[in-house]
Amino acid sequence: MREFADETVRPKFQRREIFDSYVYLLTPLLVIGSIIALGALAAWFYYQEEESAGEAFEDRG
């Protein structure tokens, strides 16, 4: 009876290990992607601010 119980439990552990390996692989990609996205968003806002300042300067001059 013990052998049967071990066989039924084992695939769950294997699935868990596979899930953990995907989490370990995808977490750094998610972090790096988030940093890149935040940098791109900050650059876009900076560009918008600089562009509107340039237009205001042109209107004044």
C-alpha positions as CSV (number, residue, x, y, z in Angstrom):
1,M,0.0,0.0,0.0
2,R,2.9,2.3,0.8
3,E,4.4,1.9,-2.7
4,F,1.1,2.9,-4.3
5,A,0.9,6.0,-2.2
6,D,4.5,7.0,-3.2
7,E,3.6,6.6,-6.9
8,T,0.6,8.9,-6.6
9,V,2.5,11.5,-4.8
10,R,5.6,11.6,-7.0
11,P,4.1,13.2,-10.1
12,K,2.8,16.1,-8.0
13,F,6.4,16.7,-6.9
14,Q,7.6,16.6,-10.5
15,R,5.0,19.0,-11.6
16,R,5.9,21.3,-8.7
17,E,9.6,21.1,-9.7
18,I,8.8,22.0,-13.3
19,F,6.6,25.0,-12.1
20,D,9.4,26.2,-9.8
21,S,11.9,26.0,-12.7
22,Y,9.7,28.1,-14.9
23,V,9.2,30.6,-12.0
24,Y,13.0,30.9,-11.5
25,L,13.5,31.4,-15.3
26,L,10.7,33.9,-15.8
27,T,11.1,36.0,-12.7
28,P,14.4,37.7,-13.9
29,L,12.8,38.3,-17.3
30,L,9.8,39.9,-15.7
31,V,12.0,42.1,-13.5
32,I,14.3,43.2,-16.4
33,G,11.2,43.8,-18.6
34,S,9.6,46.0,-15.9
35,I,12.8,48.0,-15.5
36,I,13.0,48.5,-19.3
37,A,9.3,49.5,-19.5
38,L,9.7,52.0,-16.7
39,G,12.7,53.5,-18.3
40,A,10.9,53.8,-21.6
41,L,8.0,55.4,-19.9
42,A,10.2,57.9,-18.1
43,A,12.0,58.7,-21.4
44,W,8.7,59.2,-23.1
45,F,7.5,61.6,-20.4
46,Y,10.8,63.5,-20.5
47,Y,10.6,63.8,-24.3
48,Q,7.0,65.1,-24.1
49,E,8.0,67.7,-21.4
50,E,11.0,68.8,-23.5
51,E,9.0,69.0,-26.7
52,S,6.2,71.1,-25.0
53,A,8.9,73.4,-23.6
54,G,10.4,73.8,-27.0
55,E,7.1,74.7,-28.5
56,A,6.5,77.3,-25.7
57,F,10.0,78.8,-26.4
58,E,9.2,79.0,-30.2
59,D,5.9,80.7,-29.5
60,R,7.6,83.2,-27.2
61,G,10.5,84.0,-29.6
